[in-house]
């Protein structure tokens, strides 16, 4: 990092710390997934609250749409930061209206999840809810951000223009074990929009992805196109995959897929959004507006 970049990072960091000190004038709830963004927020909230004497709660929403191991990891990280950890159990596939994996799925999910968190916050008498959207998230297709704004959920990282790389750098400076942790988005992102989702399909994709990760792969996603399992992985791991292709194919066929493919473009976050045209996005926004 050059001198100018370091100066910019320091200004953002100081701005974020100042903002967290302001939020810590009262008890705080952090919507806590266990990922690097929310983990950094939780750590900063605890440090700021250490000065004001307020309490910090990390609330994790446990669903069947996220990898099972994420809840246990969240508990460990919450303990690492010093926050009080709580869990809310929901069934958003049925209750958030996303069984057909609509293009506004992220909006519907976020609206539903954060309404549940707000209900818990109201019961606890806590006015401040923070979440981990960062600057990079504002420049890609993230319809869920609209739900956060509607519900007045604060996003300190985005407010201070912290990018994902800067979040990771700051998390490393604070010694957080998740500083380099890969993102673990909702398992619905493994399916094309318009796919009828069931927990059986979701669990199949999760089982296959867990197996792939057990082989020592870095970033990896198992994208599902009906009977086709498309593996996205870092290009540096292609040779590792090909060396074990027979075992991988046998396992994924046992899981329930007929055809097994390696995506030659490699891993890329949000690859299911590549066919989202401007017209699709406008249509999505109009659909969201009708739901308000």
N, C-alpha and C positions, 0 to 999 in steps of 0.2 A: 504494500500500500504506500503510495507516494505521500509527500508532505501535505499537498492540498487535500487529497482524499482523507488523510488522517485528521486534518483540521475540521473537515465537514463532519466526519464521524463523531468527533469530540463535541461539536456543537449540538448535533442531534442527541447524543447521549446525555449531555447536560440538560437539554430541554426535556427529555424523557424523565430524568430523575426529578426535575422540578415539578413536572406534571404529576408524577406519582406521589410526591410529597403533598400536593394539593388534594389528591384523591384520598390520601390516608388521614385526612382530618375527620373521617368517619369510618365505621367498619366497612369492609370491602368484600365483595364476592367476585372471584375470578372464574369465568367459565373455562374449566381446565380439562383439556384433552390429554395432557401428558406429552404433547409435542413441544418443540423448542420454543415456539412463539408464546404459548400460554405458560410454559414453565418459566421463561424469563420474566413475564409479567408477575407471576406468583412470587418469584424471588424478590423482585423489586418492591412489590406491594408489602411483603413481610419486612423488608428492611426499612421501608418508609414508616410502616406501622410501629416498628420498634421504637421510633422516636416519639410518635404521638400516643402510643399506648392503646391503639385500636386493634381490633381483631381482623384477621384475614382468613376467608374460607375459600378453598378450591373446590368447586362443585363440578363433578364429572357426570355427564349424562351417559348412562350405560344403555346401549342399544344392541340389537342383533345385526345392525348394519355396519358395525365397526369391528375390527379384529378383536377377538376375545382377550388376547394378552394385553391389550391397551389398558384395561382397567387396573390390572395388577401393577403394571408399570407406573400408572398415574398415582397409585397409592404410595409407591416407593419414592417417587419424585416429590410428591407433596410433603412427605416426611423429611426429605432432603432439604426442602426450602423452609420448613418450619411452619407451614400453613396447617390449618384445620381442614381435614378432607371429608367431603360428603359425596354421596352418590344419589342420583335420581334415575329410576328405572322406567323406561318407556318402550312402547311398541309403535315407532313412527311409521313403519311400512303401512300399517293399517290406519293409524290415526291421523297421519299428516297428509293423506291423499296422494301417495306417490307410487301406488302399485303398478302403474303403467309407465313409470320412469319418465315423467314429462320433462320438457326442456326447462321448466321452472322448478324442477325438483329441489334444487339447493335453496331457493326462496321458501318453498313450502316447509322444508325441513327446519331451516333456521328459525322461521316464524314460530313453528310448533315448539321446538326445543327451548328457545329463549322465553317463550310465554311460560313454560314450565319452570324455568329458572326464576323468572320474575315473580311467579306465584310463591316459590319458596322464599325468595328475598323479602316479599311482603310479609310473610308469616314470621320472619326473623327480624323484621323492622330495619332492614338494611337497604339504603337508597342507592348505593353505587354498585353497578355490575360492569366488569371489564371483560374484554375478550381480545383475542390475539391477531386480528387482521393486520397485515403489514402493508407497506407501500407497494410492494410488487403485486399484491392481490388486487389493488385498485386498477390495474392495467390489463387484466385478463377477464374472461367471462366468469363473473362471480355474482349471480343474481341474489345470492343470500345476503349480500351487503345491504341491499335495499331493506330487507327485513330488520337488520340491526339498526338502521337509521330510524325506521318507523317505531321501533320499540325503545329508542333512546338508549341503546347500549353503547358504552364508551369503548373506543378502540385506540388506546394510547400510542401504540406502535405506528399505526397509520397516521394518527394526528401529528406525530413528530417526524413523519416521513422516513421511518426506519425500514430499510430494505431487508430481505431475507438474509443476505450475506452479513449485513451489519448486526442483525439479531443474533446470528450464529457467533459472530465475533464477540459480542457482548456477553452471550451465554458462556462462552469459553473463558472469558475474563473472570466471570463469577464462579467458575469451576463447576458448572452444571453438567451432569453426566450425559444430558441429551443434546449437547451443543452440536454434534454432528449427526444426530438421529435423522434418518430419512423421513419424509412426510408419510403419513398413513391415513389417506383420505377414506371417506365412506366407501364401503364395498359396492354401492350402487354405481360408482364411477367405472366399474369393470364391464358395464353393459351399455350398449347403444341406447340413446333416447328412444322411447316408444316400446321398449322391451317389457313384457309383463314380468314383474319381479315376484319371486317367492323366496321364502327363507331357505328352501332346499337348494335353489340355484345359487343363492348368496353363499351358503355354507360350502357348496361344491367349489366355488371360486376361491373361497378362503382356504380350504383344505389344499387345493392345488398350489396356491401362492405360498403357504407355509412350507410346503415341501420344497419348492424352488429356493426359498430363502435358506432352508436347511443345508443346501448344497454350497453355501458360502457366497452366493451372488450378492451384489450390492443393491442398487436400485432395480427392482423387478416388479412387474405387474402382469397379472394373468387376465387379459381382456377376453371376454366371452361373446362370440357371435353364434348363437344357437348351439350347434354341435362342434363348432370350431373353437379351440383354445389357442389364442394368439399370445405368445410370450414376448413381452417387452423387457429388455434388459440392457445394461450398459454395454456398449460395444466391446469394451475390454473383457467382458465375461463371455463373449460368443464362443471362444475356444473351449472354455470350461463346459458350456452347455453342450456343444457338439461332441465333446469327449464322453458325455453321459447321456447322449440323445436317446439311446435305446431304453435306459432305465426311466428317463423322464417321460417318454412316450407311453411306456407301459403303465406308469403310475397314473398319468392323467387320463388314460383310457379307462383305467379301473375306477377313477373318480366319476367318469360318465361322459367324457368327450370322445368324439369319433375321429376328429382330425386335429393334429397338433402342429402349430406353425411357429416359427421364430421370425419376429418382425425385423427385417433388415435395417430399418431406420432406428432401431434401438429404443431405449426408454425415453419417453417424454411425458412430462406432467400434462394432464388435460388433453390427451390425444383423442378422447371421445368427443371433444368440442371442435375438432378441425373442420367438420362439415357445417358448423354453425355460421350461416351467412348473416349478413347485416339484416336481411329481411327476417330471418329466424329470431334474431335478438330483439328486433323491434316488436315482433309478434309476441315474444316472451314478455317484454315489458308491458305490452297492452293487456296480456292475460293477467299479469300480476296486478295491474291497476284495477281490473274488473273484480279482483278478489278483495280489494280493500273496502 
